[in-house]
Amino acid sequence: MDVDKPIWRMSGENLSRRLNRQVGFSTPEIDDDSAMEEKQRPIHILKKKLSPYLEDLFKKKSSAREKALRTLVAEFESNVRYEFAENNFVTLVHRCQNCLKRGSASEIDLALQLIGLVVLTLGAGDDAHEIYEESLVFLPQLLNYKLSHSVKVMECLSIVTLVAARDFVDTERSMEIIWQFMNQESKSKGTKHPSSRTAAAISAWALLLSNINRWSIDHKKWKGLIPYLLKQLEENDEHVNAASIEALAIIFENGSLEKFSNQAEEYENTKNMKDDIMKHVKRACNGTKQDASKILEDDYNKTTSLTLCGTRLTFSTWSQLKQISYIRRFLGYGFTKHMMENEHLHNIFNFVPATKTSGVELYIPEFEKVVVRVFLPDVRRETCSKRMNMSPSSLVSKGRTKLMNKYRSLAEETKAGHYIADEDLD
């Protein structure tokens, strides 16, 4: 399989066979649990006490803070630590902020990743929204003064907003921060972001757009978006092109094209506008092996499925595909674990994990007894009572023997490991 193949080149295949490393709709392959372990086998991290690592974030030595951050990130990726996040999210975020101010490059990236993981663990609610409000203070500052970390900043901002935004107003606040970053090139001569930063910004903006319905989109804020994306397609960079086309796909799907272009008045109707955009995209894709512009066509089949631990998820919109692929890339090898146990992900993807079974299930009743009913005339009842209940060859004795043999058999299978009751199957 070509792991670098864009998702739109594999319509009709199972999503588990199409996800790859590229920007946007493309994420690392996730076939099933066994394949996942083979392709990206992480160091196994048992659930551990995290309080000592939280304390290490207070240390002055940079290497100690970095080690603690790395452990916390790995733990939040590997396990859904809801209780710890709920009890310590304020301290975690404040310590991460401290690392952002005076930490090394590795500390900054890890701190940004940890903030996103904590919010994803908490799920929607007051705690996550508190982090969102705090993030809108320090993340824009970091975006302006430490450009080398802008990819991680936008990743953190988009994940925090996707989870914690209470409404479209919150979402658009974050989209404006990203849009200002994207527009720096046009406002300042000589300022040109590396392609990785441009692709990350477009991808993060598109993720947030995927979470807003067409009626809530402001009709003035995004007028320059489509011209900007068409200009980026002329750069002929693989990742920027992929991010730009996915953003256009979500815009097309969302509707209201006139809200995203300052040239809308030049067209007689929306169809003419859309046709002209398609021509621009086709020209940009000219000469490439696959014409990615076809994903913008109305009849393009984007229905896709993903199987996780025996449960099948089906996606029928670019917005759904964008969200699942972005979260998948963010969580990495922890994606399957979080999908199975993270209630917030269950809610946003309407996912109900299949219940695991042990294969062979044996049930032992709480109480069993042998009862034999025999009609005896009164004249014989007294003389036959002992023979019916005490004799080894009686029906009652044979029944008791059969029941004891059953218990012994169950006990032997239990000892052999075939019987599992109330165990953690993980």
Contacts in CASP RR format, 6 or more apart in sequence:
PFRMAT RR
TARGET T0000
AUTHOR 0000-0000-0000
METHOD contacts of the structure
MODEL  1
MDVDKPIWRMSGENLSRRLNRQVGFSTPEIDDDSAMEEKQRPIHILKKKL
SPYLEDLFKKKSSAREKALRTLVAEFESNVRYEFAENNFVTLVHRCQNCL
KRGSASEIDLALQLIGLVVLTLGAGDDAHEIYEESLVFLPQLLNYKLSHS
VKVMECLSIVTLVAARDFVDTERSMEIIWQFMNQESKSKGTKHPSSRTAA
AISAWALLLSNINRWSIDHKKWKGLIPYLLKQLEENDEHVNAASIEALAI
IFENGSLEKFSNQAEEYENTKNMKDDIMKHVKRACNGTKQDASKILEDDY
NKTTSLTLCGTRLTFSTWSQLKQISYIRRFLGYGFTKHMMENEHLHNIFN
FVPATKTSGVELYIPEFEKVVVRVFLPDVRRETCSKRMNMSPSSLVSKGR
TKLMNKYRSLAEETKAGHYIADEDLD
1 17 0 8 1.000
1 29 0 8 1.000
2 20 0 8 1.000
3 20 0 8 1.000
3 21 0 8 1.000
3 28 0 8 1.000
3 29 0 8 1.000
4 20 0 8 1.000
4 21 0 8 1.000
4 22 0 8 1.000
5 18 0 8 1.000
5 20 0 8 1.000
6 20 0 8 1.000
6 22 0 8 1.000
6 25 0 8 1.000
6 26 0 8 1.000
6 242 0 8 1.000
6 290 0 8 1.000
6 292 0 8 1.000
7 18 0 8 1.000
7 19 0 8 1.000
7 20 0 8 1.000
7 25 0 8 1.000
7 26 0 8 1.000
7 304 0 8 1.000
7 321 0 8 1.000
7 325 0 8 1.000
8 25 0 8 1.000
8 245 0 8 1.000
8 290 0 8 1.000
8 292 0 8 1.000
8 294 0 8 1.000
8 295 0 8 1.000
8 300 0 8 1.000
9 290 0 8 1.000
9 292 0 8 1.000
10 17 0 8 1.000
10 18 0 8 1.000
11 300 0 8 1.000
11 301 0 8 1.000
11 302 0 8 1.000
12 301 0 8 1.000
12 303 0 8 1.000
12 304 0 8 1.000
14 304 0 8 1.000
14 305 0 8 1.000
14 306 0 8 1.000
14 307 0 8 1.000
15 304 0 8 1.000
15 305 0 8 1.000
15 306 0 8 1.000
15 315 0 8 1.000
15 321 0 8 1.000
16 29 0 8 1.000
16 30 0 8 1.000
16 31 0 8 1.000
16 32 0 8 1.000
16 35 0 8 1.000
16 306 0 8 1.000
16 307 0 8 1.000
17 29 0 8 1.000
17 31 0 8 1.000
18 29 0 8 1.000
18 304 0 8 1.000
19 26 0 8 1.000
19 27 0 8 1.000
19 28 0 8 1.000
19 29 0 8 1.000
19 30 0 8 1.000
19 325 0 8 1.000
19 328 0 8 1.000
20 26 0 8 1.000
20 27 0 8 1.000
20 28 0 8 1.000
20 29 0 8 1.000
21 27 0 8 1.000
21 28 0 8 1.000
22 238 0 8 1.000
22 239 0 8 1.000
22 242 0 8 1.000
23 199 0 8 1.000
23 200 0 8 1.000
23 203 0 8 1.000
23 239 0 8 1.000
23 242 0 8 1.000
23 243 0 8 1.000
23 246 0 8 1.000
24 203 0 8 1.000
24 206 0 8 1.000
24 242 0 8 1.000
24 243 0 8 1.000
24 246 0 8 1.000
24 322 0 8 1.000
24 325 0 8 1.000
24 326 0 8 1.000
25 242 0 8 1.000
25 246 0 8 1.000
25 249 0 8 1.000
25 318 0 8 1.000
25 321 0 8 1.000
25 322 0 8 1.000
25 325 0 8 1.000
26 242 0 8 1.000
26 325 0 8 1.000
27 325 0 8 1.000
27 326 0 8 1.000
27 328 0 8 1.000
27 329 0 8 1.000
28 39 0 8 1.000
28 40 0 8 1.000
28 328 0 8 1.000
28 329 0 8 1.000
28 332 0 8 1.000
29 35 0 8 1.000
29 39 0 8 1.000
30 36 0 8 1.000
30 306 0 8 1.000
30 308 0 8 1.000
30 328 0 8 1.000
30 335 0 8 1.000
30 336 0 8 1.000
32 307 0 8 1.000
32 308 0 8 1.000
32 309 0 8 1.000
32 310 0 8 1.000
33 309 0 8 1.000
33 336 0 8 1.000
36 333 0 8 1.000
36 336 0 8 1.000
40 332 0 8 1.000
40 333 0 8 1.000
41 333 0 8 1.000
42 74 0 8 1.000
42 77 0 8 1.000
42 78 0 8 1.000
42 333 0 8 1.000
42 334 0 8 1.000
43 74 0 8 1.000
45 74 0 8 1.000
45 75 0 8 1.000
45 78 0 8 1.000
45 79 0 8 1.000
47 75 0 8 1.000
47 79 0 8 1.000
47 81 0 8 1.000
48 75 0 8 1.000
50 71 0 8 1.000
50 72 0 8 1.000
50 75 0 8 1.000
50 81 0 8 1.000
50 84 0 8 1.000
50 88 0 8 1.000
53 68 0 8 1.000
53 71 0 8 1.000
53 72 0 8 1.000
53 75 0 8 1.000
54 68 0 8 1.000
54 72 0 8 1.000
54 88 0 8 1.000
54 91 0 8 1.000
54 92 0 8 1.000
54 95 0 8 1.000
56 64 0 8 1.000
56 65 0 8 1.000
56 67 0 8 1.000
56 68 0 8 1.000
57 65 0 8 1.000
57 68 0 8 1.000
57 69 0 8 1.000
57 92 0 8 1.000
57 95 0 8 1.000
57 96 0 8 1.000
57 98 0 8 1.000
57 99 0 8 1.000
58 95 0 8 1.000
59 65 0 8 1.000
59 68 0 8 1.000
62 103 0 8 1.000
62 104 0 8 1.000
62 107 0 8 1.000
65 99 0 8 1.000
65 103 0 8 1.000
65 107 0 8 1.000
66 104 0 8 1.000
66 106 0 8 1.000
66 107 0 8 1.000
66 110 0 8 1.000
69 96 0 8 1.000
69 99 0 8 1.000
69 107 0 8 1.000
69 110 0 8 1.000
69 111 0 8 1.000
69 114 0 8 1.000
70 110 0 8 1.000
72 92 0 8 1.000
72 114 0 8 1.000
73 110 0 8 1.000
73 113 0 8 1.000
73 114 0 8 1.000
73 117 0 8 1.000
75 81 0 8 1.000
76 85 0 8 1.000
76 114 0 8 1.000
76 117 0 8 1.000
76 118 0 8 1.000
76 121 0 8 1.000
77 117 0 8 1.000
77 331 0 8 1.000
77 332 0 8 1.000
77 333 0 8 1.000
77 334 0 8 1.000
78 333 0 8 1.000
78 334 0 8 1.000
78 337 0 8 1.000
79 337 0 8 1.000
80 121 0 8 1.000
80 337 0 8 1.000
80 338 0 8 1.000
80 341 0 8 1.000
80 342 0 8 1.000
81 121 0 8 1.000
82 121 0 8 1.000
82 122 0 8 1.000
85 92 0 8 1.000
85 118 0 8 1.000
85 121 0 8 1.000
85 122 0 8 1.000
86 122 0 8 1.000
86 127 0 8 1.000
89 118 0 8 1.000
89 122 0 8 1.000
89 127 0 8 1.000
89 130 0 8 1.000
89 131 0 8 1.000
90 130 0 8 1.000
92 114 0 8 1.000
92 115 0 8 1.000
92 118 0 8 1.000
93 115 0 8 1.000
93 118 0 8 1.000
93 131 0 8 1.000
93 134 0 8 1.000
96 111 0 8 1.000
96 112 0 8 1.000
96 114 0 8 1.000
96 115 0 8 1.000
97 111 0 8 1.000
97 134 0 8 1.000
97 138 0 8 1.000
99 107 0 8 1.000
99 108 0 8 1.000
99 110 0 8 1.000
99 111 0 8 1.000
100 107 0 8 1.000
100 108 0 8 1.000
100 111 0 8 1.000
100 112 0 8 1.000
100 138 0 8 1.000
100 142 0 8 1.000
105 148 0 8 1.000
105 149 0 8 1.000
108 142 0 8 1.000
108 146 0 8 1.000
108 149 0 8 1.000
108 152 0 8 1.000
109 149 0 8 1.000
109 152 0 8 1.000
112 149 0 8 1.000
112 152 0 8 1.000
112 153 0 8 1.000
112 155 0 8 1.000
112 156 0 8 1.000
113 152 0 8 1.000
113 155 0 8 1.000
113 156 0 8 1.000
115 131 0 8 1.000
115 135 0 8 1.000
115 156 0 8 1.000
115 160 0 8 1.000
116 156 0 8 1.000
116 159 0 8 1.000
116 160 0 8 1.000
116 330 0 8 1.000
118 131 0 8 1.000
119 128 0 8 1.000
119 131 0 8 1.000
119 132 0 8 1.000
119 159 0 8 1.000
119 160 0 8 1.000
119 163 0 8 1.000
119 164 0 8 1.000
120 159 0 8 1.000
120 163 0 8 1.000
120 327 0 8 1.000
120 330 0 8 1.000
120 331 0 8 1.000
120 338 0 8 1.000
120 342 0 8 1.000
120 344 0 8 1.000
121 342 0 8 1.000
122 128 0 8 1.000
122 131 0 8 1.000
122 163 0 8 1.000
122 344 0 8 1.000
123 163 0 8 1.000
123 164 0 8 1.000
123 342 0 8 1.000
123 343 0 8 1.000
123 344 0 8 1.000
124 163 0 8 1.000
124 164 0 8 1.000
124 344 0 8 1.000
124 347 0 8 1.000
125 164 0 8 1.000
128 160 0 8 1.000
128 163 0 8 1.000
128 164 0 8 1.000
129 164 0 8 1.000
129 165 0 8 1.000
129 166 0 8 1.000
129 170 0 8 1.000
131 160 0 8 1.000
131 164 0 8 1.000
132 160 0 8 1.000
132 161 0 8 1.000
132 164 0 8 1.000
132 165 0 8 1.000
132 170 0 8 1.000
135 156 0 8 1.000
135 157 0 8 1.000
135 160 0 8 1.000
136 173 0 8 1.000
136 174 0 8 1.000
136 177 0 8 1.000
139 153 0 8 1.000
139 156 0 8 1.000
139 157 0 8 1.000
139 177 0 8 1.000
140 177 0 8 1.000
142 149 0 8 1.000
142 153 0 8 1.000
143 150 0 8 1.000
143 153 0 8 1.000
143 154 0 8 1.000
143 177 0 8 1.000
143 181 0 8 1.000
146 153 0 8 1.000
147 193 0 8 1.000
147 197 0 8 1.000
150 181 0 8 1.000
150 193 0 8 1.000
150 197 0 8 1.000
150 200 0 8 1.000
150 201 0 8 1.000
151 196 0 8 1.000
151 197 0 8 1.000
151 200 0 8 1.000
154 178 0 8 1.000
154 181 0 8 1.000
154 200 0 8 1.000
154 201 0 8 1.000
154 204 0 8 1.000
155 200 0 8 1.000
155 204 0 8 1.000
155 330 0 8 1.000
157 174 0 8 1.000
157 177 0 8 1.000
157 178 0 8 1.000
157 204 0 8 1.000
158 174 0 8 1.000
158 178 0 8 1.000
158 204 0 8 1.000
158 205 0 8 1.000
158 207 0 8 1.000
158 208 0 8 1.000
158 326 0 8 1.000
159 326 0 8 1.000
159 327 0 8 1.000
159 330 0 8 1.000
160 174 0 8 1.000
161 170 0 8 1.000
161 171 0 8 1.000
161 173 0 8 1.000
161 174 0 8 1.000
161 208 0 8 1.000
162 207 0 8 1.000
162 208 0 8 1.000
162 211 0 8 1.000
162 323 0 8 1.000
163 344 0 8 1.000
164 170 0 8 1.000
165 171 0 8 1.000
165 174 0 8 1.000
165 211 0 8 1.000
168 212 0 8 1.000
168 213 0 8 1.000
168 216 0 8 1.000
168 217 0 8 1.000
171 208 0 8 1.000
171 211 0 8 1.000
171 212 0 8 1.000
172 208 0 8 1.000
172 212 0 8 1.000
172 217 0 8 1.000
172 218 0 8 1.000
172 221 0 8 1.000
174 208 0 8 1.000
175 205 0 8 1.000
175 208 0 8 1.000
175 209 0 8 1.000
175 221 0 8 1.000
175 222 0 8 1.000
176 221 0 8 1.000
178 201 0 8 1.000
178 204 0 8 1.000
178 205 0 8 1.000
178 208 0 8 1.000
179 205 0 8 1.000
179 221 0 8 1.000
179 222 0 8 1.000
179 225 0 8 1.000
181 193 0 8 1.000
181 201 0 8 1.000
182 198 0 8 1.000
182 201 0 8 1.000
182 202 0 8 1.000
182 205 0 8 1.000
182 228 0 8 1.000
183 228 0 8 1.000
184 191 0 8 1.000
184 193 0 8 1.000
185 191 0 8 1.000
185 192 0 8 1.000
185 193 0 8 1.000
186 228 0 8 1.000
193 201 0 8 1.000
195 235 0 8 1.000
195 237 0 8 1.000
195 239 0 8 1.000
195 240 0 8 1.000
196 239 0 8 1.000
198 232 0 8 1.000
198 237 0 8 1.000
198 240 0 8 1.000
198 243 0 8 1.000
199 237 0 8 1.000
199 239 0 8 1.000
199 240 0 8 1.000
199 242 0 8 1.000
199 243 0 8 1.000
200 243 0 8 1.000
202 229 0 8 1.000
202 232 0 8 1.000
202 240 0 8 1.000
202 243 0 8 1.000
202 244 0 8 1.000
202 247 0 8 1.000
203 243 0 8 1.000
203 246 0 8 1.000
203 247 0 8 1.000
203 326 0 8 1.000
205 247 0 8 1.000
206 243 0 8 1.000
206 246 0 8 1.000
206 247 0 8 1.000
206 250 0 8 1.000
206 322 0 8 1.000
207 322 0 8 1.000
207 323 0 8 1.000
207 326 0 8 1.000
209 217 0 8 1.000
209 247 0 8 1.000
209 250 0 8 1.000
209 251 0 8 1.000
209 254 0 8 1.000
210 250 0 8 1.000
210 318 0 8 1.000
210 319 0 8 1.000
210 320 0 8 1.000
210 322 0 8 1.000
210 323 0 8 1.000
211 319 0 8 1.000
211 323 0 8 1.000
212 254 0 8 1.000
213 254 0 8 1.000
214 254 0 8 1.000
214 255 0 8 1.000
214 256 0 8 1.000
217 254 0 8 1.000
217 256 0 8 1.000
217 259 0 8 1.000
218 259 0 8 1.000
219 256 0 8 1.000
219 258 0 8 1.000
219 259 0 8 1.000
222 259 0 8 1.000
222 260 0 8 1.000
223 259 0 8 1.000
223 260 0 8 1.000
223 261 0 8 1.000
223 262 0 8 1.000
224 260 0 8 1.000
224 261 0 8 1.000
224 262 0 8 1.000
225 247 0 8 1.000
225 251 0 8 1.000
225 260 0 8 1.000
225 261 0 8 1.000
226 248 0 8 1.000
226 251 0 8 1.000
226 257 0 8 1.000
226 260 0 8 1.000
226 261 0 8 1.000
226 263 0 8 1.000
226 277 0 8 1.000
227 261 0 8 1.000
227 262 0 8 1.000
227 263 0 8 1.000
229 244 0 8 1.000
229 247 0 8 1.000
229 248 0 8 1.000
230 244 0 8 1.000
230 277 0 8 1.000
230 280 0 8 1.000
230 281 0 8 1.000
230 284 0 8 1.000
232 240 0 8 1.000
232 241 0 8 1.000
232 243 0 8 1.000
232 244 0 8 1.000
233 240 0 8 1.000
233 241 0 8 1.000
233 244 0 8 1.000
233 245 0 8 1.000
233 280 0 8 1.000
233 281 0 8 1.000
233 284 0 8 1.000
234 284 0 8 1.000
235 241 0 8 1.000
236 284 0 8 1.000
241 284 0 8 1.000
241 285 0 8 1.000
241 292 0 8 1.000
242 292 0 8 1.000
245 281 0 8 1.000
245 292 0 8 1.000
245 293 0 8 1.000
245 295 0 8 1.000
245 296 0 8 1.000
246 318 0 8 1.000
246 322 0 8 1.000
248 277 0 8 1.000
248 281 0 8 1.000
248 296 0 8 1.000
249 295 0 8 1.000
249 296 0 8 1.000
249 318 0 8 1.000
250 318 0 8 1.000
250 319 0 8 1.000
250 322 0 8 1.000
251 257 0 8 1.000
251 260 0 8 1.000
252 274 0 8 1.000
252 296 0 8 1.000
253 317 0 8 1.000
253 318 0 8 1.000
253 319 0 8 1.000
254 319 0 8 1.000
257 264 0 8 1.000
257 270 0 8 1.000
257 273 0 8 1.000
257 274 0 8 1.000
257 277 0 8 1.000
258 264 0 8 1.000
258 270 0 8 1.000
258 273 0 8 1.000
261 273 0 8 1.000
263 273 0 8 1.000
264 273 0 8 1.000
267 273 0 8 1.000
267 276 0 8 1.000
277 296 0 8 1.000
278 293 0 8 1.000
278 296 0 8 1.000
278 297 0 8 1.000
281 292 0 8 1.000
281 293 0 8 1.000
281 296 0 8 1.000
282 291 0 8 1.000
282 293 0 8 1.000
284 293 0 8 1.000
285 291 0 8 1.000
285 292 0 8 1.000
285 293 0 8 1.000
294 300 0 8 1.000
295 302 0 8 1.000
295 318 0 8 1.000
302 315 0 8 1.000
302 316 0 8 1.000
302 317 0 8 1.000
302 318 0 8 1.000
302 321 0 8 1.000
303 314 0 8 1.000
303 315 0 8 1.000
303 316 0 8 1.000
304 314 0 8 1.000
304 315 0 8 1.000
304 316 0 8 1.000
304 321 0 8 1.000
305 312 0 8 1.000
305 313 0 8 1.000
305 314 0 8 1.000
305 315 0 8 1.000
306 312 0 8 1.000
306 313 0 8 1.000
306 314 0 8 1.000
306 315 0 8 1.000
306 324 0 8 1.000
307 313 0 8 1.000
308 336 0 8 1.000
308 339 0 8 1.000
308 340 0 8 1.000
308 351 0 8 1.000
308 353 0 8 1.000
309 336 0 8 1.000
309 340 0 8 1.000
309 353 0 8 1.000
309 354 0 8 1.000
309 356 0 8 1.000
310 354 0 8 1.000
311 351 0 8 1.000
311 352 0 8 1.000
311 353 0 8 1.000
311 354 0 8 1.000
313 324 0 8 1.000
313 349 0 8 1.000
313 351 0 8 1.000
315 321 0 8 1.000
315 324 0 8 1.000
320 349 0 8 1.000
323 348 0 8 1.000
323 349 0 8 1.000
324 349 0 8 1.000
327 335 0 8 1.000
327 345 0 8 1.000
328 335 0 8 1.000
331 338 0 8 1.000
338 345 0 8 1.000
339 345 0 8 1.000
339 349 0 8 1.000
339 351 0 8 1.000
339 353 0 8 1.000
340 353 0 8 1.000
341 353 0 8 1.000
345 351 0 8 1.000
346 352 0 8 1.000
346 353 0 8 1.000
356 425 0 8 1.000
358 420 0 8 1.000
358 425 0 8 1.000
360 418 0 8 1.000
360 419 0 8 1.000
361 420 0 8 1.000
362 410 0 8 1.000
362 413 0 8 1.000
362 414 0 8 1.000
362 418 0 8 1.000
362 419 0 8 1.000
364 410 0 8 1.000
368 403 0 8 1.000
370 396 0 8 1.000
370 399 0 8 1.000
370 400 0 8 1.000
370 402 0 8 1.000
370 403 0 8 1.000
372 388 0 8 1.000
372 395 0 8 1.000
372 396 0 8 1.000
372 399 0 8 1.000
374 388 0 8 1.000
374 395 0 8 1.000
376 384 0 8 1.000
387 394 0 8 1.000
388 394 0 8 1.000
388 395 0 8 1.000
388 396 0 8 1.000
389 396 0 8 1.000
390 397 0 8 1.000
391 397 0 8 1.000
410 419 0 8 1.000
413 419 0 8 1.000
END
